[in-house]
């Protein structure tokens, strides 16, 4: 499982981006990829843990899955 911080939240659109501790790139996540937390509970700068998977809409890009609050 990877770790990072919420860098941006697009509350009105239901998605955001995570700044991973292991990659210089931001990773997209959708509200439907959350685990044990609701989208409205998340805050920018909050630590999270997540899995990385291929984006089904664009397999050359990655997205976060199973996003939950970090330890």
Secondary structure, 3 states (H helix, E strand, C coil): CEEEEEEEEECCCCEEEEEECCCCCEEEEEHHHECCCCHHHCCCCCEEEEEEEEECCEEEEEEEEEEEECC
